[in-house]
Amino acid sequence: MTDIPLVGFVLIPVIAGLLLYLKPSRITLASTLAVQALILFFNIKYMLLLQSSGEILECLSGYPLPLGMALKLDMLSSIMLLMNNLLFPLMVVFNMKKEYMNKLFIFLFLSLQGLINGIFLTTDFFNFYILMDAATVIVSILIMYKKDSRSMYDGMIYLMVNMAGMAFFLLGIGYIYRYFGALDFITVSRLIKEVDNPGPLVMPYAMMLTGISLKAALMPLFSWLPKAHGTPSAPSIISSILSGIFIKLGVYMFIRLSIMFGPIVDVSDYFLFMGYITSIAGFIFAISQSDIKLILAYHTISQVGLIVIGLSMNNLKAYDGALYHMLAHGIFKSLLFLIAGILVEMFHTRKISEIRGLWHHSKILSISLIAAVLSITGAPFFSGGYSKHLIMYSANGIFAPFILKIISAGTMISFIKFFKVIFSRPSATPVRKPGVNETAVISVMALLCLFLGVFGDNFILLATGHASSYSIFSQIGHLPTYVLTFAISYLVYVAIIKDRLWITRVRGFELGFNSISLSIISFFAMSLMVLSLSI
């Protein structure tokens, strides 16, 4: 079979969505799934090809870089591309029987997939900016798709805040172009190594870091995320895509920028500190929530903080663990949001204390939820357990291992409530049962959580090109540690957290648009100061 060009990963979903919008038919969903299968097939084929070729560069014009434009697939972009093109078809199947799954929704959804693929493949700063802004607009529309007042407000806050953040990024790339006369990653990376005085590059680097840090929801730039990811009427698959994939776009560009500017400015200590604060703040806010979707939204912040920690440790094993955790988190967090959406529809409440007796009502849903919770809490044999092991056991020094254990315990405390959802006496009769398509999707994703843990050594070699040794026998040895940590976490929850007044006070914390804008300016000023001191 002839390979599709890399630009096909961008254009095929968009064109397919447009054609289905202009000429809908009874086979619209079947056509959508056929397109998804095609993209996923070539994604896997290219990923296997990278094992021997290292990278694939595709020029989009007759001019070489830096005059022309190009797309590049390497180990990093292939991981992100695989996660994107794996989750989108699963979301389509999950949502196929929803009333709002009409031709417009499919067009927007497939267009978003193509734009995200383009972001992972582009080698140009300006193209990244254009694709990111276009994707942000589509996400805002999808958040507001059901057109109730709350989702309209949350969608507009999301749009304005992200546009403000990306304005910093645009100013930064303007400075870069003025300094180097180029915008492509390859040329800028080469020229940066020849810079004798890095002082003039501090300002644009700080600007770009501000924009992508807001996209990644790092402290203190995270307040917009719960509004968007946890808004009541947003479709579950949109919350899943936002937390599973879209939030990773900022992390992805952070990796690219760190590699690019690393020879002249080292920001690893700064972002290691920001990662710790983000992860701790995320689980504290998650613990305080009673809304099931807000618990998951705040925990996305915590997990992104953990990923940034792994990326900033200057340790290859921790770096690989962070990349693997991006993939693992994309799957188990998307699964958690899908299950949360089903539970809200089943019990007609978002309050987690009112959702009870799930084991009695649905064994498959319960088992899938258990798999997702075990993954996010770092249990052996599950995807999150494998990736967290690589990060946690790469930590050096006196405080780092201790802080990481606190973060792990905080995650466990956050999800104790989910076990009560499963193993408790039924308090209400569900309004509906999960559909066959919904059950199939969550079952597949739960199995993926298990396979990525049990066969982690094989998958991480494929994803990063680096061998790792955390076999199933080694994971058995860490099982007592996990059980003990969970037991201690439960005791802390009962003794200090459950039904305490301070929890409700934390829950009420929320920033408006003006406060969020101030936090963006504060982060930029802080980054500028740190970078100036680092050169």
DRENROTOR-445268 format. One record per residue: y negated, z, x of N, C-alpha, C, CB in turn; residue in one letter. Coordinates in steps of 0.05 Angstrom, whole numbers, plus 5000, padded with zeros to 4 digits. Each point is the difference from the previous one (the first is absolute). Glycine has a CB too. Example, Ala and Ser with C-alpha at 12.3 -4.5 7.8 and 13.67 -1.06 7.14 Angstrom:
511451565264497650004982497650005018502350254962A/495649615031497650015016497850144985501349575024S/
***
This chain:
502450005017497650004983497550005018502550254963M/495649585030497549995015498450254997499949504995T/499050605027498450254998497349934988502450195040D/496550004945497349974990498150085022501550094952I/496149795049498050095020499050284992498649535009P/500350615011499050274995497950014977500950115048L/497549674951498050004979501249994972496949775032V/505750164967501450004974500350274988502449615015G/497750605002500250274990497450084985503150125038F/494749754969497550054987499649824975498150145044V/502549614960499349804979502149994977497649745035L/504950294972502149974979499750204977503149835035I/496550434970499650184978497549944983502450355027P/495449584987497549944986500349754983497450225037V/503749574974500349744985501950044977499049745042I/503250404964502050054978498750164977503749995034A/494850214973498650164979498049834984500650405028G/498049424987498149834986501349804981497050045040L/505249844970501549814983501250144975501149735041L/499950514963501150154977497950084981503650165029L/493949884981497850074982499149754984498550365033Y/501349414981499149764987502049884981497249915039L/505450124967502149894983502350204997498849535016K/500650684968502150204995502349884984496550375002P/505849755001502449914985501950234996499549545018S/502750414969501950214995501450095026500749814954R/499150025066501450075025497950105021503649664991I/494250445000497950105018501150225019496549884966T/504850325022501050225017502249905018498850324964L/502949505026502149905018498849845023503149984960A/494849875035498749855021498750195020499149624968S/499750605022498850195018502150135018496550094965T/505849985024502150125016501249805020501150304962L/499049445031501049805019498149975024502149754961A/495350265033498049995022500350245018496849754970V/503650495018500350245015502549995018497750264964Q/504549645025502549975016499649825023502750094959A/495949695037499549805021498450135023500149634966L/497850515027498350135020501550215015496049914972I/505550255015501550215013502249885019499250304960L/502049495031502149875017498849915027502449854958F/495350015041498849905024498850235016499049564978F/500150655009499050245014502250115018496850104962N/505549945027502350115015500849815022501650254959I/498449495035500849805020498150005024501949724963K/495550305031498050015022500350265016496949714973Y/503750515013500350255014502450005019498050234960M/504149645032502349975018499449815023503150084962L/495249725033499249815021498350145021500249634967L/498350575025498250145019501650155021496750054964L/505850015030501750155019500349845027502450224962Q/497349525036500349845024497349885009504749904986S/493550044995497549865007497750195007501549634971S/498650625019497850195005497749974981501349995047G/497649784950497949954980499949714993497350385019E/501549564958499649734990497149964994504749984981I/494149825032497149944996499849724987498750285041L/499749714938499749764984497049934997504450094976E/494749695037497249924998499649874972499749945051C/498050114938499349904973498149765001500850454982L/498449475042498149785003500749855026496450254974S/502249535030500449845024498750115025500449624971G/498250615026498650125022501550255010495649824982Y/504650215044501350245010498250254997502649715033P/498550524970498450255000498350005025503650254974L/493949855024498850154978498549834979499650375031P/500449364972498549844981501549974974498049755038L/504650234963501549974975501050264989501449565017G/500350424963501250244988503049995003496250034967M/505150205032502950015004501250244985499549785045A/503050204949501650224990502150085020499249854952L/501450415050501950095020501950204987496749925037K/505950044969502050194991501250135025501049734958L/498850535044501350155021501550234988496449875032D/504650314984501750234990498450164980502550015043M/495050064963498450174983499549864973497950215040L/501249544960499449874975502549944984495949805021S/506350164993502549944986501050244984501249675035S/498450584976500750244985498450024974501250235043I/496249734960498250024977500649784980496550215029M/504049554981500549784982502650054984497749695032L/504350414982502550064986499750214978502449895042L/496150324964499550204980498649894976499750345036M/498349494969498549884978501749814983495950035028N/505649804985501649804985502650114989498049665029N/502750594979502250144987499250154975502150045045L/495650094957499150164977498949834977499050365033L/499749434972498849844979502149894980496449885031F/505950004979502049924980501250234984501049625029P/499450614984501050234986498150094978502450145042L/495049844964498050084980500049804976497250215036M/503249544970500149804979502450054981497849665031V/504550394981502450064983499550264984503049775034V/495950434979499550254986498249974976500650245043F/497549584959497949984980500449774980496950195033N/505449674970500349754986499950024969502749855039M/497850384950500150034971497450134989505050045003K/493050015014497650124991498349794984500150325040K/498549784940498449824983497749885016501250274960E/497649885059497749905015500949815023497550424988Y/505149545016501049825021499749714990503350365017M/494249564979499449734990499349825024498450184955N/500849585038499449805021497750085018501749654969K/496350495020497750095017500950215019496849894963L/504850305028500950225017501749895022499950324961F/501949495033501749885020498449855021503749974966I/494349885025498249855018498650195020499449654965F/499550575024498650195017502050145019496650074964L/505750005026502050145016501049835023501350264959F/499449495035500949825021497849935020503449814968L/494250165022497749955018499650235019497849724965S/502650535025499750235017502250005022498150264962L/504349665031502149985019499349805023503450124964Q/495649655028499349805020497750095018501549654968G/496550485020497850105016500950215021496949914961L/504950275030501050215018501749875022500050344963I/501649465031501449855020498149885021503749904967N/494149995023498049885018498750215018499149664965G/500550585024498850215017501950075023497550184960I/505149835035501950075021500449785020502250304967F/497149455025500549775018497549905015503749884969L/493950185021497649895011499550105029498149964954T/500749885062499250075027497050005003504349825018T/494350204960497149975000498650234985500649505003D/497450625010498650234987498749924974499250195045F/499549584954498649934976501949934977496249835029F/506050034978502049944980501250264988501049565023N/499450644995501050264991498050124980502450075044F/495149914962497950114982500049864973497350135040Y/502849604960499949854976502550064983497449645023I/504950354989502550064986500150284988502449675030L/496650524986500050284991498150044976501050145047M/496749734954498150034978501149874975496250015032D/505049754971501249874977502250164987498849565021A/502950564997502250164990498950254986503049835037A/494950294974498750234988499049954972498850165045T/500049604951499049934973502349974980496149765022V/506150124987502449964983501250274993500949555020I/499350635000501150274995498250144979501950025047V/495549964956498250134981500449904971496650055037S/503849694961500649884973502650114989497549585013I/504550445004502750094991499950304992502249665030L/496250504985499650284992498850024972499550125049I/498649704946498650014974501349834979495850085025M/506649824980501249794983500350094971502449835040Y/498250424955500450094973497450084985504550165014K/493349835001497350014989499350264985500349514997K/500950715011499050254988497850115018504650104979D/493850095010497650095013500650135028497950074955S/504250095047500650135025500849805022501450414974R/500349405019500849815020497749825008504650014982S/493649935000497649845007498350155020500149784954M/499550485041498450165018501350025028498250264961Y/504449805039501450035026500149735015502850374980D/497649415005500149745013497349935012503549864968G/494350205019497449945011499350185024498549864955M/502350395044499650185024501649895023499350404970I/503249525025501749885021498649755012504150184977Y/494949655006498849755010497550055016501949774960L/496350405030497550055014500450145027497750024955M/504150185045500450155025501349825021500650424973V/501449425019501349835019498249785010504350104978N/493949805005498149805009498050125020500549764956M/498750485039498250145019501450045027497750234961A/504849855038501450045025500449745016502350384979G/498349405007500449755013497449875009504149944973M/493650155016497549925011499650095029498050014953A/502950235052500050105028501749825018499350484983F/503149455006501849835016498649735005504150234980F/494649655001498749745003497850025021501049894952L/497450325047497950035021501250025028497150234966L/505249915035501450035026500949745011501450454985G/499849384998500949745010497749815007504250064973I/493549995013497649855008499250065028498550004953G/501550265054499450085028502149885019497950434983Y/504649575010502149895017499549715006503350344982I/496049514997499649715003497549955018502149924955Y/495950255042497649965017500650065029497150134961R/504750065044500650085027501949805014499350484987Y/502849444998502149835013499949714991502850405001F/495949544977499949724991502749914988496549915034G/505150284958502649944989500750224979501549775043A/500350154938500850194980503150034998495949884975L/505649965040502950034998500950225019500449514989D/501850635002501050235014500849935028501650184957F/499749595047501149935026497849975021503849774977I/494150085016497849955019498550265005499649534985T/499850624994498550255004501650205017497749934955V/504950095040501750185016499949925029503050074961S/497049675045500049915028497350065013503249644989R/494650324996497350045011499350295003498749584979L/502450595004499450295002501050115026500350044950I/501949865060501250105025498149945024504649944981K/493649875016498249925022497350144998502349565002E/497350614977497450144996499750225021500249904950V/497550105063499350205020498650244988499849645035D/498450304946498450214987500750014970496349955034N/505450244957500850004972497950114981504650055016P/493250054994497950134983499249834976498550235040G/500949514963499149844977502249974979496949775030P/505650284977502149964980500650254984502049665030L/496750564977500550254985499149984971499450265043V/498349634953498949974973501849844981495450045019M/505449714990501749844982502850134996497549595015P/503550535006502750134997499850234980501149875047Y/496850294954499750224981499749904972497850275036A/500749504961499749894973502649904989495449865012M/506250005004502549904990502050224995499249585025M/500850634992501750234995499350144974500650065049L/496849954945499250134974501149844977495850175022T/504049574978501049844978503050024996496349695008G/505250305014502950014996501050294995500449605030I/498150604980500750274994499750074971498750135047S/499249754941499750034971502349864985495050035005L/505849745004502249864988502650165002497849565010K/502550585013502450165004499850284988500749755042A/496950324947499650264986500350245019501649794958A/497350185067500050235018497850194992501849715037L/498450544972497950204996497549915014503450374996M/494349664991499550104973499649774980497950415020P/503449374985499549754984502249954979497749825040L/503550394950502349974982499550044971502650155038F/495049944954499550084973500349784979497050345018S/502649414991500349784982502949954992495949795020W/506050284997502849934996501350124975500349965049L/499450304946501350114976498949874974500650435024P/496849494977498849874976501449744994495650225010K/505049635012501249734996503050024995496449805029A/505050354988502950014999501050174977500149955049H/498350244943500950194979498749964973500950315036G/497549484961498749964974502049984977496249785024T/503450354954502150034979501249744990497750404987P/500749405008501149764987500649775018497450134961S/502349905066500749795018503049954998496150125031A/504849624968502849955000501550135023499049574977P/503450525019501550145021500449835024502350264965S/498249485031500449825023497549975017503649764974I/494150275013497549985016499750255017497849724964I/502750525025500050245016502049995022498650264960S/503749625035502149975020499149825023503550074965S/495349705028499049825020497750125016501449614971I/496850535016497750125013501050215021497249934959L/504650255033500950205019502149905019498950344965S/502849475026502149915017499149805020503050084963G/495149755030499249785018497049995007503849744981I/494650274998497149945004498750205018499949794956F/500950465042498850215017500749955030500350334962I/501949525043500949955028498349785013504650134987K/493749734998498449795012498050125020500549724959L/498450515034498250135019501450105025497250134962G/505249975034501750105023500749765017501850394973V/498949395015500849765015497749915018503149864963Y/494550125026497749925016499350215021498349734962M/502150525032499650215020501849955024498850334964F/503749595032501849945022499049775016503950174973I/495249625013499049765014497550075017501749714962R/496550445026497550075015500750195023497349954958L/504550235039500750195021501249855024500850364966S/500949445029501149835021497849845014504449984975I/493849925009497949825010498050155017500649714959M/498450525031497950155014501150215019497149924961F/505650115039501250205017499249995029503749994969G/496149775044499349995028497250125007502949605003P/495350424978497350105007499450264985498649535008I/502550524969499450254985502650114988495349834989V/505450415018502450134990499350194977502249965046D/498749984930499350174977502550154990496549674987V/505650345029502550134991499650304994502549665027S/496150484990499650294995498350054975500350085049D/497749764947498350024976501649954975496149855027Y/505549944972501549944976502550174997498349545003F/502650585019502250194998498950254985502149845043L/495550244964498750234986499549934971497950145043F/501149614951499449924973502649984984496049755016M/506250164997502649994987501050274991501049605027G/498750604990500950274993498450104976501250095048Y/496149884953498450104978500649864974496350115034I/504049624968500549854976502750084987497449625020T/504650414997502750074990500050284987502049715035S/496750484977499950274989498350014974500550195047I/497249684954498350004976501549864977495849995028A/505649794978501449864979502150174986499349595026G/502350564989502150154986498850254986503349845033F/494450274977498750224986499049914973498750205044I/500049574955499049904975502449924981495849835023F/506350074989502449934984501250244987500949615030A/499350614985501250254990498450104976501750115046I/495749854955498350124979500049844974497150175036S/504149594964499949834976502150074980498149645028Q/501350314947502050034978500749734988498350464991S/500049335015500549734990501949865019495449984980D/506849915009502149895017499149775017503250144965I/495049695025499149785015498050085022500749714960K/497750505034498150105021501550145022496550054965L/505750085030501750125021500849785019501750374969I/499249415020501049785017497649875015503949924968L/493950055018497649875012499050165024498849814956A/501050455041499150175023502050005022497450284968Y/505249705025502050005021500049745016502750324973H/496349475015499649755016498150055023500849724959T/497150435035498150085021501450155023496250024966I/505450175026501550165020501849835017499750394969S/501749435018501949835015498649805018503250054962Q/494549855030498449835018499150165024498549724961V/500850535035499250175022502350035020496950244971G/505549795019502450025017500549745016502050334967L/497649455020500349745013498049985023501649794958I/495950285037497949995021500650195023496649874965V/504650365028500950185022502049875018499250394969I/502849485019502049875016498949775017503350124966G/494849735023498749785015498350105022500149734959L/498950515040498050105019501250195021496649954965S/506050085036501250195019500449895028502350194961M/497249555042500549865026502950045009495250075012N/506649904968502850035005501549784986499650505005N/502049345009501349774988501850074976499849785045L/501750444958501850084978498450084976503450155034K/494450004970498350084977498749764987499250455022A/500049364995498849754990501949844983497149985041Y/505450004969502149864984500550154974502149825042D/497950454960500450174976497949954979502350345028G/495149634982497849964982500349734986497050285029A/503849514986500449744988502250014979498449785043L/503850364964502250024982499350164975503149965039Y/495150244965499250164978498249844981500350415028H/498249394982498549834983501849854981496549955035M/505849954975501949864984501450194980500749675037L/500250564974501450204983498250104978502850135040A/494749944967498150104981499449794978498050305035H/501849454974499549794980502150004978497849735035G/504750324973502249994980500250264984502549695031I/497550544983500450254984497650084983503250155035F/494449784975497650074984499749814976497850185041K/502949564963500049824977502150094980498549625030S/503850474979502150104982499050244984503549835032L/495150354982499050244986498049934979500750265042L/497549554963498149924980501349864976496549955037F/505549894969501449874978501350204982500849605028L/500650604984501350214985497950164984503750025034I/494150044979497850154987499149854975498650205044A/501149534959499149854977502050014977497649705031G/505050294976502150024979499950274987502949685025I/496750534991500050274989497650044981502350175041L/495449734966497650024983500649864973497050025041V/504249754960500649864975502250144984498749575022E/503250564992502250134986499150264986503149825034M/495150334979499350264990497150014989503250205032F/495349584971497349984990498250235012501749794958H/498650275067498350195014500149945029500950354965T/496949725048499849975029500250275014497249594995R/502950624989500250275012502950055008496150164971K/504349895054502750015011501650244989498449775041I/500250454952501450234989501149954972497050295027S/502049504959501049944973502249795000495550114983E/505249795041502149805003502550155010496749615009I/505350424974502250185007502749874990497050404997R/505149695016502749934991500749715005499550344966G/499549545056500549725005503049945004495449965020L/506050234993502949965005501549964973499650275043W/499549884938501349984973499549734987499550504995H/498249395010499249754986500849755015496250254981H/503849765046500649755015501150085028496449744975S/506150225030501250075026499149805021504050194977K/495849565017499249805020497150055009503249664980I/495050395000497250065007499850255017498649784957L/503050425036500050255015501049965029500850254958S/501349605046501149955026498049845017504750024982I/494049795006498049845014497650175008501549594974S/497750595008497850185007500850195023498349974952L/504150135047501050175022499949855026502950254968I/498049505032500049845025497249965010504149764985A/494050194997497249965009498850265011499549644965A/501150585022498950265009501350085027499350144952V/503349825051501350055026498849835022504250134976L/495149625017498849835020497350095009502549624980S/495850455001497250075007499950285014498449724962I/503650455032500050265013501550005026499850214955T/501249565054501249985026502950095002495550065017G/506149914962502850095001501649815018499550204954A/502449915061501949835015501449804981500650375034P/500149404977501449784986498249844982504150285000F/493349784999498149854984497849895017501150294960F/497649505030498149855016497850175012500949614971S/497850565013497950175010501050205020497749954957G/504850145041501150185019500349875027502450234964G/498449515036500349865026497349965014504149774981Y/493950135004497449945012498650255008499749594973S/500550625011498750255007501250135024498850074953K/503849895051501450115023498849885026504250074973H/495449675027498949865023497250105007502849604989L/495650464990497350105004500050295009498349684966I/503150495020499950295004501250085027500250064951M/502049815057501350075025498949865024504050104973Y/493749765023498649885022497550165007501849554987S/497650654997497650165003500250175026499350004950A/498550005065499950175024497950214997501549615027N/498650594991498050214999501050244984496449665006G/501750534991500750254986499649984970498750255041I/499049634951499250004972501249774984495950235014F/504449544998500849764985502650034984497749735034A/504550374979502550044984499650204977502649895042P/495850324963499650194979498449894977500150355035F/497849494971498549874978501749814984495850055028I/505949804986501749814986502050144982499449685038L/501550554970501850164983498550104975502750135041K/494849944963498450094977499649764980497650345029I/501949434982499749764983502649944985496649815032I/505650224982502649954987500550214978501849815043S/497650444962500350214980498149954977501450325035A/496249594970498149944979500949784981496450155030G/504949654982501249794984502250114982498949665036T/502850514974502150124985498950174977502950005040M/495050154965498850174980498949824977498950355034I/499949434973498849824980502149894981496549885033S/506050094976502049874984502150194988499349605028F/500250664975501750194986499949964970499350335037I/498349604953499649964971501849774990495350175004K/505349645013501649774991502950084996496949705025F/504150494990502750104995500150154974500850035049F/497050104943499950134974500049804977497550385021K/501349394984500149784980502949924995495549835015V/506150175006502849914997501850224990499249685038I/500750544976501950224993498750224984502549905042F/497050044933498850204982501049944972495950065030S/503750134953500949974972498149804986502050474999R/499149344986498349804986498150144981503649665004P/493950254997498050124982499149814979498550295037S/502149464965499249804981501949765000495250145005A/504949724973501649764999498449765010502650194961T/498449665058498549775011499449804978502250075044P/495549804958499249804981501749755003495350185000V/505449765025501649775006501850045024496449714980R/505550125024501750005024499149785019503950194973K/496749845053499349795019501549744993499250345035P/499549434968501249754995502049925021495949864976G/505849955019502049915019498749905025503149884963V/494849965034498649895024498750235016499149574975N/499850635012498850235014502150165015496450024965E/505850025021502250155013501149855024501250204956T/499049545042501049845022498250025025502249694967A/495250295028498050015022500050275014497249664976V/502750555009499850265012502750075015496750154965I/505549755025502650045013500049865027502350044955S/496849715045499949855026498250145020500849574974V/496950525017498150135018501150275010496249774976M/505250375007501350255009502149955021499150204955A/502449585041502049935020498749925027503149854963L/494650015035498649935024499150255015498449574978L/500750635008499250265013502450115016496750094963C/505749885026502450115013500849825023501550194957L/498549555039500949815021498150015025502049714965F/495450315030498150015022500250265016496949714974L/504450495015500550255015502749995014497250254967G/504949685018502750005012500249795022501950164956V/496949605039500249795020497349955014503649794972F/495050435032497449995012500049875028498850404974G/503249665042500149895027500149704999502450415016D/499049474965500149714998497449884990504950044991N/494050094988497649894988497650025019501750124955F/498150105060497650035018500249815023499650484987I/502849455022500349805021499049734990503950255020L/496849694955499149744988497050004995504549964979L/494450275013497150014993498250025024501450224958A/499449925063498250045023501049885026498750424978T/503849515023501149895025500750215020497349604992G/502550665000500650225018502450154989495250045014H/506650035004502450154992499350294996502949695025A/498450444956499750284994502750134995495449924981S/504850335025502650144996499750254983501649825044S/498850154930500050224982502249944980495050105005Y/507549935005502349924984500550194977502049805041S/499950124942500650164977501150285008500949584974I/500550425049501050265010497750185009504349775014F/493750114999497650165008498650104976499649735042S/500350114937498650084975501450234987498449534994Q/504350475008501550234989499150265014503949704989I/495650285037499250245015497350114992502749825037G/495650004952497350094991500050094971498049695033H/504250294953500150084972499450294996503349644993L/497850555023499450284996497050065004504550115016P/494249755003497150045004498549924975500649935050T/500149854939498749904975500350204978500749525014Y/501850574982500550194978498550265004504649804994V/495350305030498650255006497049964995503550135034L/495449654975497149944996499449994970499849755044T/502050124941499549984971500150284987502049535000F/499850645009500350274989497450165006505049985005A/494050005019497650145007497649894984501850085047I/498149664950497949884985500050094971500249605029S/502250434959500250104973499050294998503949694992Y/496750485027499150275000497050025002504350145021L/494549694996497149985003498749924974500549895049V/500849914938498949904974500050234979501749545011Y/500550614987500150214980498150235007504849884992V/495050195034498550245008497049955001504050155025A/495249614983497249955006498649804981501150115047I/500449704944498849774987500349994970500849765041I/501550304949500649974971498250174983504749905012K/493949974969498350144980497850165013503850024970D/495249895053497850145013497349874993503050145038R/494950034961497449904991498849805020499350434977L/501149615049498849825020501049714997499650395030W/502949594959501149734996498349844979504650185011I/494649954968498549874979497249925011502550254964T/496449915054497449945012500149765017498950484999R/503349495017500449775017500349754982502150285036V/499449764942500549774982497449884989504350224988R/493749945009497549914988498249855019500350374969G/500549615057498349875020500049704995501050375033F/496749514965499849714996497249915009503350014961E/496649775054497549895009499249774983501050155047L/496449834947498949774986499349785020498250304965G/500749485025499449775017498050075022500949704961F/497050455032498050075020501250175022496449994965N/505350205028501250175020502049845018499550404969S/501949425018501849835016498549825019503250004962I/494449905030498449845017499050165024498649724961S/500650535033499250185022502250055020496750214968L/505749825022502350055018500549755017502050314966S/497549455024500349765016498050005023501749754960I/495950315034497950015021500650225020496649834968I/504450405023500750225018502349935019498450324965S/503649545024502249915016499149805021503150084962F/495249745031498949805019498550145022499749664964F/498650535029498450155021501950155018496150044969A/505950095020501950155016501649825019500350344963M/500649435026501549815017498349895022502749884960S/494850065034498149895020499650215023497749724964L/502150535028499650215021502550035017496850234969M/505649775018502550035015500549775019501950264962V/497649495028500449775017498149995023501649754960L/495950345035498050005022500850195022496449894967S/504850345025500950195020502649925014497850354973L/503649455015502649925011499849795022502050114956S/495849765046499849785020499050115027499149674962I/
***
